[in-house]
Amino acid sequence: MSLTPHRVARSAQLTNHLRVTVLVAATTLLALWLGAGHADAQSFTEFPLTANTHPLGIASGPDGNLWFVEANANQIGRITPTGTITEFPILTPNSLPVDAVAGPDGNIWFVELVGNQIGRITPTGAITEFSIPTAASKPQAITAGPDGNLWFAEGADSANNIARITPTGTVTEFSIPTAQSLPRDITTGPDGNLWFVEDHGNKVGRITPTGIITEFRLPTANSSPQFITAGADGNLWFTESSASNVGRIVPGAPNTITEVRISATATFPTGITAGPDGNLWFTVGGAAFGGSGNDISRITPTGTITEFPIPSPSSLPMTITAGPDGDIWATESAAAAKIARLTVPASPLPLCATTPASGCRLAQIGASSVAIRDNVDNTKDQFKWNWAKGAATDVNAFKDPVNGSARYSVCLYDASGNNQPLMEMDVPPHGTCHTVPCWKATGTSGFSYRISKAGTLTGITTVKLSAGAAGEAKVQAKGRGPNLPTPALGLTLPVIVQLMIGDGTTECWQTTYSTATRNDAARFTAKGP
C-alpha cells in the first residue's frame, strides 16, 4: 500500500477550549490553539531557532530536507538532517503561516492564516502566493491530494470550506455541511479520498476528489479533534485535544471509530504522523498549560502507547513528521523555539510470538473454554476465553495493570500452515474508559478491565484476572465487534489460547484444545485441556 506523505500542522486561531498568547513581532499578539510507558530522552536532538519565532507546520521535503513555517517571524524555514537552518521571508507581511506540505510538483506549499493566501516555495527559496477567493477564510492546513492537486481547510465561520488548488493556482471551494465546524487538518486517505477533522463540529469528514463531503460524528462529545494522518495499517488516525485521546477511523467502515485514552489527563495531544516503523507518532504538550506531558509519543496499531519526554521543559511540541532520514521531527512552539529530532527506537517485540510460549500456567482438565463467532455483520463477531481452576498464581504475576506499564495480550494459534498467531489482541495498561479507569483492583487478589462495546483497538472488552492457590486461579477475556481480528474459522486442531503479560519478564497462562464441540466457518467452540 502506498501512502501519500503527510505531516501535521497546528492552527493559530482562538478556540473556546484552550488558549495561549504568544508575543508576535513588536506588539502584535498571536492566539495559538493549541498513559503510557515512558522512555528516556537520550535519542533527542534539539536545534534552536530565534526566540519567539513560533514554529508550527513541518513537512518532509522533496530535496531531502525538512521545511517548516515560523508564524511569528513570517518565514519559511529549511533544516537539513544535520541541523543547518536557512530561513526565507514570506512576501506578504504578517501573513501568519501555519502549515506546510510537499507538493506533487517538487515544491513546498504552505497556508497563510491572516494573509488569506496559499504559498509555494521552491527548494531554492523562490516564493509565489495565490489568493483565496473567500475573504478572511483562515486557511488552517494543507495536504497533497491523490489527484495531483493541493487540498486545504478554511476555518473561518464565514468560509467553513474544504478547498482545492491546482499547481497553477486555481482554487475551488466546497462547503462543509456542518456550520461553523472549524476544520483543522486534512490528509489523503488510503481510499483515494481526502479526510479532515472538525474541531467545533466534533466530526471526521471525508471529501472525494470531486467534492462530495460525508461527515462522521465522534463518540466522545467536545473532543476537539485536531490532526489526522493515514496509518500504515490502512486506517486514519487523529488526535482529540480536549479528550486526551488518539482516535482511529476505518475508511471502509467509517462508522467504526475507536478512541484510545492517553493515561494522564489534560495532555492535549496535537500533531500526528505515520512513522517509518509502522506505528503512529504524536505530540503531547499539556505541561505548557499546567497539565501532563511534554513529549513525542508512539502508539502501535494495537493501541500500546510509549512516551518519549522532550529534554526542554514545557516546550509546547505542536507538529510532527517522519523525516527523509528515518527519524521523527517536530516543532517546539514555546518562546525558546526549537526543532526536535527523535531517532526512532526499536519497537518492542510483540508478546504473541509466531509460535506459542512454553512453560505457561495450565488449567485443570475440562476447566477452560473458548468460543469464537464470525458473523456476516462484523459488529456481532465475538471472542470468549475462560481459564479456570488454574495453576497457582500470585497476584504479583499480573504486574499491576492499574499502576504499572506492563503489556497484556491474548494470543490464539492453530496447527495450520497459516501465519501465526491467528489472533493477537492487545490490552493497554491503566487508562480511562469513558471517564472511569479501564482497570481496577478487585480486592487484593486480582484486577478487572472493562471498556464499552466498541472495545479496544483489538476488540477486547473485558479482562478478569484472579490470583489464587492451585485450582483457584482464574483468567477471563472477552471481545466483540468489528475491531476483533477474527480469523477465517474452521480451525486446525490443536488450538492454543494464551494470555501473555510482559514488562521485561513475561508471565503466561494457556489452554490447549485438542477437540472441538463446534468447528465450522461460523463458530469455533471447545473445552479443555
C-alpha positions in Angstrom: 0.0 0.0 0.0 1.3 3.4 -0.9 0.6 6.3 1.4 0.8 10.0 0.5 3.4 11.5 2.8 1.7 13.8 5.3 2.8 15.9 8.1 0.5 17.6 10.5 0.3 21.2 11.4 -1.3 23.3 14.1 -3.7 26.2 13.5 -3.2 29.5 15.2 -6.9 30.6 15.7 -8.6 31.2 19.1 -10.9 28.5 20.3 -13.2 28.2 23.2 -11.3 25.2 24.7 -7.6 26.2 25.0 -5.8 29.5 24.6 -2.2 30.6 24.8 -0.9 34.0 23.9 2.4 34.4 22.2 4.2 37.7 21.6 4.5 38.5 17.9 7.0 40.9 16.4 6.7 44.2 18.2 3.3 44.4 19.9 1.1 42.1 17.8 -0.4 39.1 19.6 -0.9 35.6 18.1 -3.5 33.4 19.7 -2.5 29.7 19.3 -4.7 26.7 19.7 -3.2 24.5 20.6 -0.6 6.7 29.9 1.6 5.3 28.8 5.0 3.8 29.1 8.0 6.1 29.4 11.3 6.1 27.6 14.4 8.2 28.2 15.3 11.3 26.2 18.7 10.2 25.0 17.6 9.8 21.4 16.6 13.5 21.1 18.4 16.3 19.4 17.1 19.9 19.5 18.0 22.7 17.1 17.4 26.2 18.4 15.7 28.9 16.4 15.4 32.6 17.1 13.3 33.1 20.2 9.5 33.6 19.8 9.5 32.7 16.1 6.8 30.2 16.9 7.4 27.3 14.5 4.3 25.4 13.5 3.8 23.1 10.5 6.7 20.9 9.4 7.0 18.7 6.3 9.5 16.4 4.8 10.6 18.0 1.5 11.5 16.5 -1.9 15.1 17.7 -1.5 15.9 15.5 1.5 15.4 18.4 4.0 12.7 19.4 6.4 10.6 22.5 5.8 8.7 24.4 8.5 6.7 27.6 8.9 7.5 30.3 11.5 4.3 32.0 12.4 5.6 35.0 14.3 8.7 35.6 12.1 6.6 35.3 8.9 9.2 33.0 7.4 9.6 29.6 5.8 12.4 27.6 7.3 14.5 24.8 5.9 16.6 22.4 8.1 18.9 19.8 6.9 19.0 16.4 8.6 22.3 17.5 10.2 20.7 20.7 11.6 21.7 23.5 9.2 18.9 26.1 9.1 18.0 28.6 6.4 15.1 31.0 6.6 13.1 32.6 3.7 10.9 35.7 4.4 7.3 35.5 3.1 6.4 38.2 0.6 3.2 39.3 2.3 3.9 41.0 5.7 2.3 39.4 8.9 0.8 36.6 6.8 0.9 34.2 9.8 1.9 30.9 8.1 0.6 27.9 9.9 1.1 24.7 7.8 3.3 23.3 5.0 3.4 20.2 2.8 5.5 18.8 0.0 3.5 19.2 -3.3 3.3 16.9 -6.3 5.3 19.5 -8.3 8.5 19.2 -6.2 7.9 22.4 -4.3 6.7 23.1 -0.7 3.2 24.6 -0.3 2.0 26.5 2.8 -1.0 28.3 4.1 -1.2 31.9 5.4 -3.9 32.2 8.1 -4.0 36.0 8.0 -2.6 36.6 4.6 -5.5 34.5 3.2 -3.2 33.0 0.6 -1.7 29.7 -0.4 2.1 30.0 -0.8 4.5 27.9 -2.9 8.3 27.9 -2.3 10.8 26.1 -4.5 13.7 24.1 -2.9 15.9 27.1 -3.7 13.7 29.6 -1.9 11.6 31.3 -4.6 8.1 32.2 -3.2 4.8 32.6 -5.1 1.5 33.4 -3.4 -2.1 32.7 -4.6 -5.1 34.5 -3.3 -8.1 32.5 -1.8 -11.5 33.6 -3.3 -13.3 33.8 0.0 -12.1 36.8 2.1 -10.6 36.1 5.5 -11.1 32.4 5.1 -8.5 31.5 7.7 -6.8 28.6 5.9 -5.7 26.0 8.6 -3.9 23.1 7.0 -2.8 21.8 3.6 -2.0 18.4 2.1 -1.1 16.8 -1.3 -4.2 15.2 -2.8 -4.5 11.9 -4.8 -5.4 13.9 -7.9 -2.2 15.9 -8.2 -3.6 19.0 -6.6 -3.3 20.5 -3.1 -6.2 20.5 -0.7 -6.7 22.8 2.3 -9.1 23.6 5.1 -10.7 27.0 5.6 -11.6 27.5 9.3 -13.4 30.8 9.4 -17.1 30.7 10.2 -17.8 32.7 7.1 -15.9 30.2 5.0 -16.1 26.7 6.6 -14.8 25.1 3.4 -12.5 22.4 2.1 -10.7 23.8 -0.9 -8.6 22.6 -3.8 -5.8 24.4 -5.5 -4.1 23.3 -8.7 -0.3 23.6 -9.0 -1.0 26.6 -11.3 -3.1 28.3 -8.6 -6.8 27.7 -9.5 -8.8 27.5 -6.3 -12.2 25.7 -5.9 -14.1 25.7 -2.6 -16.5 23.1 -1.2 -18.8 24.0 1.7 -18.8 21.7 4.7 -22.4 20.7 5.7 -22.0 21.3 9.4 -22.0 25.1 10.0 -19.0 26.6 11.9 -17.3 23.3 12.0 -13.8 24.7 12.2 -11.9 22.2 10.1 -8.4 21.8 11.5 -6.4 19.3 9.5 -6.6 17.4 6.3 -4.8 14.4 4.8 -5.1 11.9 1.9 -6.5 8.6 2.9 -5.6 5.1 1.5 -9.0 5.0 -0.2 -8.2 7.8 -2.6 -10.3 10.4 -0.7 -9.4 13.4 1.5 -10.1 13.1 5.2 -10.3 16.1 7.6 -11.2 16.8 11.3 -13.7 19.3 12.6 -12.8 20.9 15.9 -16.1 22.5 16.7 -18.2 20.0 14.6 -16.6 17.1 16.6 -16.5 15.1 13.5 -14.2 13.4 11.0 -15.1 14.4 7.4 -14.4 12.7 4.1 -14.4 14.5 0.7 -14.0 12.9 -2.6 -11.7 14.4 -5.3 -15.0 15.6 -7.0 -16.1 17.4 -3.8 -18.7 15.2 -2.2 -18.5 15.5 1.6 -19.6 13.0 4.2 -19.2 13.5 8.0 -18.9 11.1 10.8 -19.6 12.1 14.4 -17.0 11.1 17.1 -18.0 9.0 20.1 -16.7 11.5 22.7 -18.5 14.8 22.9 -16.5 18.1 22.6 -13.3 16.1 22.0 -11.7 18.9 19.8 -10.1 16.7 17.0 -7.0 18.5 15.8 -4.9 16.5 13.4 -5.3 13.5 11.1 -3.0 11.2 9.2 -3.1 7.9 7.3 -1.5 5.0 9.1 0.4 2.1 7.6 -2.4 -0.2 8.7 -4.8 1.4 6.1 -6.8 3.4 8.7 -7.0 7.1 9.5 -5.6 8.2 12.9 -6.3 11.5 14.6 -5.8 13.4 17.9 -8.5 14.7 20.2 -7.0 17.5 22.2 -9.7 18.2 24.8 -10.4 14.5 25.4 -6.8 13.4 25.6 -7.5 10.6 23.1 -6.0 9.2 20.0 -8.7 8.0 17.6 -8.8 5.6 14.7 -11.4 5.5 11.8 -11.7 2.7 9.3 -12.1 4.1 5.7 -14.1 1.0 4.6 -16.4 1.2 7.6 -16.2 4.9 8.6 -18.7 4.5 11.4 -16.2 2.2 13.1 -14.4 4.7 15.3 -12.2 3.7 18.2 -10.6 6.1 20.7 -7.6 5.3 22.9 -7.2 7.2 26.1 -3.8 8.6 27.0 -3.1 7.5 30.5 -2.9 11.0 32.1 -5.5 13.8 31.8 -5.0 17.3 30.3 -2.3 16.0 28.0 -3.6 17.9 24.9 -2.3 15.6 22.1 -1.8 17.6 18.9 0.2 16.6 15.8 0.2 13.1 14.5 2.0 11.3 11.7 2.8 7.8 10.4 6.3 6.7 11.3 8.7 4.6 9.3 8.3 1.8 11.8 4.6 1.1 11.1 3.5 3.0 14.2 1.8 6.4 14.7 3.7 9.2 16.4 2.1 12.2 18.1 3.0 15.3 20.2 1.8 15.9 23.7 2.1 19.4 25.1 -0.1 19.6 28.2 2.8 20.6 30.5 2.9 24.0 28.9 -0.6 24.6 30.2 -0.3 23.1 33.7 -1.4 19.7 32.5 0.5 16.5 31.8 3.1 15.6 29.1 5.9 17.3 27.2 6.8 14.5 24.8 6.6 12.8 21.5 4.6 9.6 21.9 4.3 6.4 19.9 1.1 4.4 19.5 1.1 1.0 17.9 -1.7 -0.1 15.6 -3.0 -2.2 18.5 -3.1 0.7 20.9 0.1 0.5 23.1 1.4 4.0 23.9 5.0 4.8 24.8 6.1 8.4 25.7 9.5 9.9 24.9 10.0 13.1 27.1 11.5 16.1 25.3 14.6 17.4 27.0 13.4 21.1 27.1 10.6 21.5 29.7 7.3 22.9 28.6 8.5 23.0 25.0 5.0 23.1 23.5 5.5 20.5 20.8 3.0 21.0 18.1 3.5 19.4 14.7 5.3 16.3 13.7 6.5 14.5 10.6 8.6 11.5 9.5 11.8 12.8 8.1 13.7 11.6 4.9 16.4 10.3 7.3 14.0 7.9 9.0 13.8 10.0 12.2 10.8 11.8 13.7 10.9 15.6 13.6 8.6 18.1 15.5 8.3 21.8 16.1 8.6 23.2 19.6 6.5 26.3 19.7 7.3 27.7 23.2 9.2 31.0 23.4 12.5 29.1 23.2 11.6 27.9 19.8 13.3 24.7 18.5 13.1 21.9 16.0 13.3 18.5 17.6 14.6 15.3 16.1 13.9 11.9 17.7 15.8 8.9 16.5 13.2 6.2 16.1 13.8 3.5 18.7 13.2 -0.2 18.1 9.6 -1.2 18.6 9.0 -3.7 21.4 8.7 -7.3 20.2 5.1 -8.5 20.2 4.0 -10.5 23.2 2.4 -13.0 20.8 5.3 -14.7 19.1 5.0 -16.7 15.9 4.9 -19.9 18.0 3.2 -20.3 21.4 5.3 -19.6 24.5 6.3 -22.6 26.6 6.0 -23.1 30.4 2.7 -21.3 30.8 0.3 -21.9 33.7 -2.3 -24.5 32.9 -5.9 -25.1 34.0 -7.3 -28.3 35.3 -8.8 -30.9 32.9 -12.0 -29.6 31.4 -11.9 -26.3 33.3 -11.3 -24.0 30.3 -13.4 -23.0 27.3 -13.1 -20.9 24.2 -15.8 -19.6 21.8 -15.3 -17.6 18.6 -18.1 -16.3 16.4 -17.5 -14.9 12.9 -20.7 -13.1 11.8 -21.5 -11.7 8.4 -22.2 -8.5 10.4 -18.7 -7.8 11.9 -20.3 -5.8 14.8 -21.5 -9.2 16.1 -18.2 -11.0 16.0 -17.3 -12.4 19.4 -14.4 -14.0 21.4 -14.7 -15.6 24.8 -12.0 -17.4 26.8 -12.3 -18.8 30.3 -9.3 -20.3 32.1 -10.5 -21.7 35.5 -9.3 -23.9 38.3 -5.8 -23.0 37.2 -2.3 -23.4 38.4 -1.2 -21.4 41.5 -0.9 -17.7 40.6 0.3 -14.9 42.9 -1.3 -11.5 42.3 2.1 -10.1 41.6 2.3 -12.2 38.4 -0.4 -9.9 36.9 2.1 -6.9 37.2 -0.5 -4.4 38.4 -2.3 -3.1 35.3 -3.8 -0.2 37.3 -0.5 1.5 38.0 2.2 -0.5 36.1 3.4 -0.3 32.5 3.3 -4.0 31.5 1.8 -5.1 28.2 -1.1 -7.5 28.0 -2.0 -9.6 25.0 -4.3 -12.6 24.2 -2.9 -14.9 21.5 -4.6 -17.7 19.6 -2.8 -20.3 17.5 -3.8 -23.4 15.5 -1.9 -26.2 13.7 -2.5 -24.9 10.2 0.2 -23.5 7.9 -1.3 -20.1 8.2 0.6 -17.2 9.6 0.6 -17.4 13.4 -0.8 -16.2 15.7 -4.3 -16.2 14.1 -5.4 -13.7 16.7 -3.4 -11.1 18.6 -5.4 -8.9 21.0 -3.5 -6.3 23.0 -5.0 -4.7 26.0 -3.3 -1.4 27.2 -2.5 -0.9 30.9 -4.2 1.7 33.1 -6.0 4.4 31.1 -9.5 5.9 31.3 -12.6 4.5 29.6 -15.5 7.0 29.4 -14.3 9.0 32.5 -13.6 6.0 34.7 -10.4 3.9 35.0 -10.3 1.0 32.5 -8.6 -1.2 35.0 -9.4 -1.6 38.7 -8.2 -3.8 41.5 -10.7 -6.5 42.7 -9.8 -6.6 46.4 -6.2 -7.7 46.9 -6.3 -10.8 44.7 -6.8 -9.6 41.2 -7.8 -7.0 38.6 -10.5 -6.4 36.0 -10.7 -4.4 32.8 -13.8 -3.2 31.2 -14.5 -0.9 28.2 -17.6 -0.1 26.1 -18.9 -2.4 23.5 -16.7 -0.7 21.0 -13.8 -2.4 22.7 -10.1 -1.8 22.4 -8.3 -1.4 19.1 -8.2 -5.2 19.0 -11.7 -5.7 20.2 -11.2 -6.8 23.8 -14.0 -5.5 26.1 -13.4 -7.4 29.3 -10.5 -9.0 31.1 -10.6 -10.6 34.6 -7.5 -11.7 36.5 -7.9 -13.6 39.8 -5.0 -14.9 41.7 -5.2 -18.0 43.9 -3.8 -21.3 45.1 -3.7 -24.3 42.7 -7.3 -24.9 41.5 -8.5 -21.4 42.4 -6.8 -19.0 40.0 -9.0 -17.7 37.1 -8.4 -15.7 33.9 -11.1 -14.5 31.5 -11.0 -12.4 28.3 -13.9 -11.3 26.2 -14.1 -9.3 23.0 -16.6 -8.3 20.3 -17.2 -6.1 17.4 -15.5 -5.1 14.2 -12.1 -4.5 15.8 -11.7 -8.2 16.6 -9.1 -9.8 14.4 -11.4 -12.7 13.7 -9.6 -15.4 11.6 -11.3 -17.5 9.0 -12.9 -20.2 11.0 -12.7 -23.9 10.5 -9.5 -24.1 12.6 -6.9 -26.9 12.5 -6.6 -28.6 15.9 -5.0 -28.4 18.3 -5.9 -24.8 19.1 -3.9 -22.9 21.7 -5.0 -19.8 23.6 -2.6 -17.8 25.8 -2.6 -14.7 27.9 0.8 -13.0 27.9 1.9 -10.3 30.3 5.3 -8.7 29.8 7.3 -5.8 31.3 10.8 -7.2 30.7 9.9 -10.5 32.2 7.0 -12.5 30.9 4.2 -14.4 32.6 1.7 -16.6 30.6 -1.5 -18.6 31.0 -2.5 -21.3 28.5 -5.1 -23.8 27.3 -4.6 -26.3 24.5 -7.8 -27.5 22.8 -7.3 -30.9 21.1 -11.0 -31.4 20.3 -13.8 -29.0 19.5 -17.6 -29.1 20.1 -18.1 -26.9 17.0 -15.6 -26.1 14.3 -17.1 -24.6 11.1 -17.0 -21.3 9.1 -19.2 -19.5 11.6 -18.2 -20.7 15.0 -15.4 -22.4 17.0 -16.2 -23.7 20.5 -14.1 -26.1 22.6 -13.4 -27.2 26.2 -10.1 -28.3 27.5 -7.4 -29.1 28.0 
